[in-house]
Amino acid sequence: MRKVIIIHKNTIEKEPPTQMVIQHLRDLGVEVTVITLGLNEFWKDRFRKINVNYIELNLGSFVDLEKRSLFVKLKTWYKYRKAVLAHLWNKENTNALIWFVDADSLAPLLFSSLPNKLSYVMHILEMYDHSKFYRYVINKYVKKAKRLIVCEEIRAAIFNVWFQPKKIPLVLPNKPYSLEENSLALNFLKNHQPELYHQIVNLKRKVILYQGLVSPERDLSFILKAVNKLGEEYVPVIMGRDYGMIEKYKKQCPSLIHISFIPSPQHLYITSLANIGILMYDPISLNQIFCAPNKIFEYSGYGIPMIGNNIPGLKIPFEKYNCGRIFDNGNIDELCQNILEINENHEQFSKNAIRLYNSVDNKAFLKSVLEELDYS
């Protein structure tokens, strides 16, 4: 049996694309070992059930720090570097394929003899257009990588120009491995979010859902004003960590329901109950403009139409599959119009969303990569 070691400088519950890769590889009969900063009990249990070996470095608290001093960062990097290199140099791993997730997983290993000793793939989820350092890291390792994998087609073209890998980067979309059973969603809601349960079940309101960080840099007030304007048929829901904005938003829109961070994949119980999903990315970087959000596939998998701001990462798939509408930031009337249009034609938009979801087969993609690299 071929072996893949996934190196992941994050916590598993925060990264659905890595969850997806691990589980598809197991389905393909690959022996998988995951080296990660941390695992919650849900993922420890899931890994035991599907026979995934995991090495937890007990550094997960580093991910949740809002401010990281240089000392803390260097200390964490040192511990990570020492532990990862010790595992990789183990003779049992000589013939394994190493799967690095993001430049962040490679950066602490700089100036080791890693590239000359191991076969590895680089799976890069960010663009790093604002970070010369992380672009340097990618450039340092990409020439000897067996494959460079990104999550969106335009990103692949840009990376091909920036880094000139041996072969054009492959595209592995951020589609989740699977969706949680939406038949269980209402029961989850009743036990964990009784206010939202009341709004949906008793008051029959339709959920307009935004998933993501809630910070001053991303103004969501016009979305709440638009939903408010449409009356009591709809209830706005924001699911994500609050960085000081929810109190202000609740004053603007008293019907707003806020749900703090729910670890993946349990957050999909909330996603599955949305009538319309809102996506919004600030056009301040290539990483945002050519976004490749797993949320597109989370919404579309449940047949949920979407509305997003006018950037290529959202506009291209929405128009290709006619599964959503685009708005200009701050335009309340346009957003209201979009919501009403989708509501009026919800069945067709929903079918189109499912078509988008079904257009991607990540298991087949990973199988082809393993075959190409002779690890099938």
C-alpha positions as CSV (number, residue, x, y, z in Angstrom):
1,M,0.0,0.0,0.0
2,R,1.3,3.4,-0.9
3,K,1.8,6.0,1.8
4,V,1.1,9.7,1.9
5,I,2.1,11.9,4.7
6,I,0.2,15.2,5.0
7,I,2.0,18.1,6.7
8,H,-0.4,20.6,8.0
9,K,0.6,23.7,10.0
10,N,-2.9,24.4,11.2
11,T,-5.7,22.6,13.0
12,I,-7.8,20.1,11.0
13,E,-11.2,21.5,12.0
14,K,-10.4,24.9,10.5
15,E,-9.5,23.6,7.0
16,P,-12.2,21.7,5.0
17,P,-9.9,21.3,1.9
18,T,-7.4,19.3,3.9
19,Q,-10.2,17.2,5.5
20,M,-11.4,16.5,1.9
21,V,-7.9,15.3,0.7
22,I,-7.4,13.0,3.6
23,Q,-10.7,11.2,3.3
24,H,-10.5,10.8,-0.5
25,L,-7.0,9.4,-0.2
26,R,-8.3,6.8,2.3
27,D,-11.2,5.9,-0.1
28,L,-8.5,5.3,-2.7
29,G,-6.8,2.8,-0.5
30,V,-3.8,5.0,0.4
31,E,-2.2,4.8,3.8
32,V,-2.4,8.3,5.3
33,T,-0.5,9.9,8.1
34,V,-1.3,13.4,9.1
35,I,1.1,15.6,11.0
36,T,-0.8,18.6,12.3
37,L,-0.7,21.3,15.0
38,G,-3.9,20.1,16.6
39,L,-7.1,18.0,16.4
40,N,-10.4,18.3,18.1
41,E,-12.2,15.2,19.5
42,F,-14.5,15.0,16.4
43,W,-11.6,14.6,14.0
44,K,-9.7,12.2,16.3
45,D,-12.8,10.0,16.3
46,R,-13.3,10.4,12.5
47,F,-9.6,9.5,11.9
48,R,-9.8,6.4,14.1
49,K,-12.9,5.2,12.3
50,I,-11.3,5.5,8.8
51,N,-7.8,4.4,9.9
52,V,-5.9,7.6,9.4
53,N,-2.7,7.8,11.5
54,Y,-2.2,11.2,13.1
55,I,0.6,12.9,14.9
56,E,-0.7,15.8,16.9
57,L,2.1,18.4,17.8
58,N,-0.1,20.0,20.5
59,L,0.6,23.5,19.1
60,G,-3.1,24.2,18.1
61,S,-3.4,27.1,20.6
62,F,-1.0,29.1,18.3
63,V,-3.6,29.2,15.6
64,D,-6.2,30.9,17.9
65,L,-3.9,33.6,19.1
66,E,-5.2,37.0,17.9
67,K,-1.7,38.6,18.4
68,R,1.5,36.6,17.9
69,S,4.7,38.0,19.2
70,L,7.9,37.3,17.3
71,F,9.1,35.2,20.2
72,V,6.0,33.0,20.3
73,K,6.1,32.6,16.5
74,L,9.8,31.6,16.5
75,K,9.2,29.2,19.5
76,T,6.3,27.5,17.7
77,W,8.2,27.3,14.4
78,Y,11.2,25.7,16.2
79,K,9.0,23.1,17.8
80,Y,7.2,22.4,14.6
81,R,10.4,22.2,12.5
82,K,12.1,19.8,15.0
83,A,9.1,17.5,15.2
84,V,8.3,17.4,11.5
85,L,11.8,16.8,10.4
86,A,12.2,14.0,12.9
87,H,9.2,12.2,11.4
88,L,10.2,12.8,7.8
89,W,13.7,11.5,8.3
90,N,12.3,8.3,9.8
91,K,13.4,5.3,7.5
92,E,9.8,4.1,7.4
93,N,8.9,7.2,5.4
94,T,11.6,7.0,2.8
95,N,9.2,6.0,0.0
96,A,6.2,8.1,1.1
97,L,4.8,11.0,-0.8
98,I,4.8,14.1,1.3
99,W,1.8,16.4,0.9
100,F,2.5,19.9,2.1
101,V,-0.5,22.1,2.7
102,D,0.3,25.8,2.0
103,A,3.6,27.6,2.2
104,D,3.0,28.0,5.9
105,S,3.7,24.3,6.4
106,L,7.0,24.6,4.5
107,A,8.3,27.9,5.8
108,P,9.7,26.6,9.2
109,L,11.6,23.9,7.3
110,L,13.7,26.4,5.3
111,F,17.4,25.5,4.9
112,S,16.9,21.9,5.7
113,S,18.0,19.4,3.1
114,L,14.3,18.4,2.5
115,P,14.0,19.0,-1.2
116,N,16.9,16.6,-2.0
117,K,15.7,13.8,0.1
118,L,11.9,13.4,-0.3
119,S,9.2,13.2,-3.0
120,Y,6.6,15.9,-2.2
121,V,3.6,17.7,-3.5
122,M,2.8,21.4,-2.7
123,H,-1.0,22.0,-2.2
124,I,-1.3,25.8,-2.0
125,L,-4.6,27.3,-0.8
126,E,-3.5,31.0,-0.6
127,M,-2.0,33.3,-3.2
128,Y,0.3,35.2,-0.9
129,D,0.3,38.3,-3.3
130,H,0.9,40.5,-0.2
131,S,3.7,38.3,1.2
132,K,7.2,38.4,-0.4
133,F,8.4,35.9,2.2
134,Y,5.8,33.2,1.5
135,R,6.3,33.7,-2.3
136,Y,10.0,33.1,-1.6
137,V,9.2,29.9,0.3
138,I,7.1,28.6,-2.7
139,N,9.8,29.6,-5.1
140,K,12.4,27.8,-3.0
141,Y,10.6,24.5,-3.1
142,V,8.5,24.4,-6.3
143,K,11.2,23.4,-8.7
144,K,11.7,20.0,-7.0
145,A,8.1,19.4,-6.2
146,K,6.5,16.5,-8.0
147,R,3.4,18.6,-8.5
148,L,2.1,22.1,-7.6
149,I,-1.7,22.1,-6.8
150,V,-3.9,25.1,-6.4
151,C,-7.6,25.6,-5.9
152,E,-8.7,27.8,-8.8
153,E,-7.9,28.0,-12.6
154,I,-6.8,31.7,-12.7
155,R,-4.6,31.1,-9.7
156,A,-3.0,28.2,-11.6
157,A,-2.2,30.6,-14.5
158,I,-0.8,33.2,-12.2
159,F,1.3,30.7,-10.3
160,N,2.6,29.3,-13.5
161,V,4.0,32.8,-14.4
162,W,5.3,33.6,-11.0
163,F,7.0,30.4,-10.1
164,Q,7.5,28.5,-13.4
165,P,7.0,25.0,-12.0
166,K,8.1,22.0,-14.1
167,K,4.4,21.5,-15.1
168,I,1.4,23.8,-15.2
169,P,-0.2,23.7,-11.7
170,L,-3.2,21.4,-11.3
171,V,-6.5,22.7,-10.0
172,L,-8.2,20.9,-7.0
173,P,-11.4,22.9,-6.2
174,N,-12.3,23.4,-2.5
175,K,-15.3,21.1,-2.6
176,P,-15.9,19.4,0.7
177,Y,-15.5,15.6,1.0
178,S,-19.2,15.2,1.8
179,L,-22.1,17.1,3.2
180,E,-23.8,16.5,6.6
181,E,-27.2,15.0,6.4
182,N,-29.6,17.9,6.3
183,S,-32.3,15.6,7.8
184,L,-30.4,16.0,11.0
185,A,-30.1,19.7,10.8
186,L,-33.3,20.7,12.6
187,N,-32.5,18.5,15.5
188,F,-29.0,20.0,15.8
189,L,-30.6,23.5,15.6
190,K,-33.2,22.6,18.3
191,N,-30.4,21.6,20.7
192,H,-27.8,24.2,19.9
193,Q,-29.6,27.2,18.3
194,P,-33.1,27.4,19.7
195,E,-33.7,31.0,18.5
196,L,-33.0,30.1,14.9
197,Y,-35.1,26.9,15.2
198,H,-38.0,29.1,16.4
199,Q,-37.6,31.5,13.4
200,I,-37.5,28.7,10.9
201,V,-40.0,26.1,12.3
202,N,-42.5,28.2,14.1
203,L,-42.4,31.5,12.2
204,K,-41.6,29.9,8.8
205,R,-39.0,32.6,8.0
206,K,-36.5,32.1,5.2
207,V,-32.8,32.3,6.2
208,I,-30.4,34.7,4.4
209,L,-27.1,33.3,5.5
210,Y,-23.6,34.9,5.6
211,Q,-20.7,32.7,6.7
212,G,-17.3,34.2,7.5
213,L,-15.4,36.6,9.8
214,V,-17.3,39.5,11.2
215,S,-14.8,42.4,11.2
216,P,-14.7,46.2,10.7
217,E,-12.8,45.7,7.4
218,R,-15.9,44.0,5.8
219,D,-19.0,46.1,6.1
220,L,-22.1,43.9,6.2
221,S,-24.6,46.6,7.3
222,F,-26.1,47.1,3.8
223,I,-26.9,43.4,3.6
224,L,-28.8,43.6,6.9
225,K,-30.5,46.8,5.7
226,A,-31.6,45.0,2.5
227,V,-33.0,42.0,4.4
228,N,-34.7,44.3,6.9
229,K,-36.3,46.2,4.0
230,L,-37.9,43.0,2.7
231,G,-39.9,42.4,5.9
232,E,-40.6,39.5,8.2
233,E,-40.5,36.8,5.5
234,Y,-36.7,36.7,5.9
235,V,-34.3,36.3,8.8
236,P,-30.7,37.4,8.4
237,V,-28.1,35.0,10.0
238,I,-24.4,35.6,10.4
239,M,-22.3,32.6,11.2
240,G,-18.7,33.4,12.1
241,R,-16.4,34.8,14.7
242,D,-17.2,38.3,15.8
243,Y,-14.4,40.9,15.9
244,G,-16.5,43.7,17.5
245,M,-19.3,44.3,15.0
246,I,-22.3,42.2,16.0
247,E,-23.6,44.6,18.6
248,K,-23.6,47.4,16.0
249,Y,-25.3,45.2,13.5
250,K,-28.0,44.1,15.9
251,K,-28.9,47.8,16.5
252,Q,-29.3,48.2,12.8
253,C,-31.2,44.9,12.4
254,P,-32.9,43.6,15.5
255,S,-34.0,40.4,13.8
256,L,-30.3,39.4,13.1
257,I,-29.2,36.1,14.6
258,H,-25.5,35.6,15.2
259,I,-23.9,32.1,15.5
260,S,-20.3,32.0,16.5
261,F,-17.7,29.7,15.1
262,I,-18.9,26.1,14.7
263,P,-16.1,23.6,13.8
264,S,-16.2,22.0,10.4
265,P,-18.1,20.0,9.3
266,Q,-20.9,20.5,11.9
267,H,-21.3,24.1,10.7
268,L,-23.0,22.5,7.6
269,Y,-26.1,21.8,9.6
270,I,-26.7,25.6,9.7
271,T,-25.6,26.0,6.0
272,S,-28.1,23.4,4.9
273,L,-31.1,25.4,6.2
274,A,-30.4,28.6,4.3
275,N,-32.7,29.8,1.6
276,I,-30.0,32.0,0.0
277,G,-26.3,32.2,0.8
278,I,-24.4,35.5,0.8
279,L,-20.7,35.5,-0.2
280,M,-18.6,38.6,0.0
281,Y,-14.9,39.2,-0.5
282,D,-13.0,42.6,-0.4
283,P,-11.3,43.3,-3.8
284,I,-8.1,44.3,-2.0
285,S,-5.8,41.4,-3.2
286,L,-5.5,38.8,-5.8
287,N,-6.3,36.2,-3.1
288,Q,-9.7,37.8,-2.6
289,I,-10.5,38.7,-6.2
290,F,-9.8,35.2,-7.4
291,C,-11.2,33.6,-4.3
292,A,-11.9,29.9,-4.3
293,P,-14.3,29.5,-1.4
294,N,-15.4,26.1,-0.1
295,K,-18.6,28.0,0.7
296,I,-19.6,27.9,-3.0
297,F,-19.7,24.1,-2.8
298,E,-21.2,24.0,0.6
299,Y,-24.2,26.1,-0.5
300,S,-24.5,24.5,-4.0
301,G,-24.3,21.0,-2.5
302,Y,-27.5,21.7,-0.6
303,G,-29.1,23.4,-3.7
304,I,-28.8,26.8,-2.1
305,P,-28.7,29.7,-4.6
306,M,-26.1,32.4,-3.9
307,I,-25.6,36.1,-4.1
308,G,-22.1,37.7,-4.1
309,N,-20.2,40.9,-4.7
310,N,-18.8,41.6,-8.1
311,I,-15.4,39.8,-8.3
312,P,-14.3,37.1,-10.8
313,G,-14.0,34.3,-8.2
314,L,-17.8,34.6,-7.7
315,K,-19.1,36.1,-10.9
316,I,-17.6,33.4,-13.2
317,P,-19.2,30.3,-11.5
318,F,-22.5,32.1,-10.9
319,E,-22.8,33.1,-14.5
320,K,-21.6,29.8,-15.9
321,Y,-24.2,27.8,-14.0
322,N,-26.8,30.5,-13.4
323,C,-26.9,29.5,-9.8
324,G,-26.6,33.0,-8.3
325,R,-26.6,36.8,-8.7
326,I,-23.9,39.5,-8.3
327,F,-24.3,42.9,-6.6
328,D,-22.3,46.0,-6.3
329,N,-21.1,46.7,-2.7
330,G,-23.4,49.0,-0.8
331,N,-26.3,48.8,-3.3
332,I,-29.3,47.9,-1.1
333,D,-31.9,48.1,-3.9
334,E,-29.9,45.8,-6.2
335,L,-29.5,43.3,-3.3
336,C,-33.2,43.4,-2.6
337,Q,-34.0,42.8,-6.2
338,N,-31.6,39.8,-6.3
339,I,-33.2,38.2,-3.3
340,L,-36.7,38.6,-4.7
341,E,-35.7,37.3,-8.1
342,I,-34.1,34.2,-6.6
343,N,-37.0,33.6,-4.3
344,E,-39.4,33.8,-7.3
345,N,-37.3,31.3,-9.3
346,H,-35.9,29.3,-6.4
347,E,-36.4,25.9,-7.8
348,Q,-34.5,26.6,-11.0
349,F,-31.7,28.4,-9.2
350,S,-31.5,25.4,-6.8
351,K,-31.2,22.9,-9.6
352,N,-28.4,25.0,-11.2
353,A,-26.6,25.1,-7.9
354,I,-26.6,21.3,-7.6
355,R,-25.3,21.2,-11.2
356,L,-22.3,23.3,-10.2
357,Y,-21.6,21.0,-7.2
358,N,-21.8,17.9,-9.3
359,S,-19.4,19.3,-11.9
360,V,-16.4,18.6,-9.7
361,D,-15.0,15.1,-8.9
362,N,-12.1,15.5,-6.5
363,K,-11.7,11.8,-5.8
364,A,-11.1,11.2,-9.6
365,F,-8.7,14.1,-9.6
366,L,-6.6,12.7,-6.7
367,K,-6.6,9.3,-8.3
368,S,-5.2,10.8,-11.5
369,V,-2.5,12.6,-9.5
370,L,-1.5,9.4,-7.7
371,E,-1.4,7.5,-11.0
372,E,0.8,10.2,-12.6
373,L,3.2,10.1,-9.7
374,D,3.1,6.3,-9.5
375,Y,1.6,6.3,-6.0
376,S,-1.7,4.6,-6.9
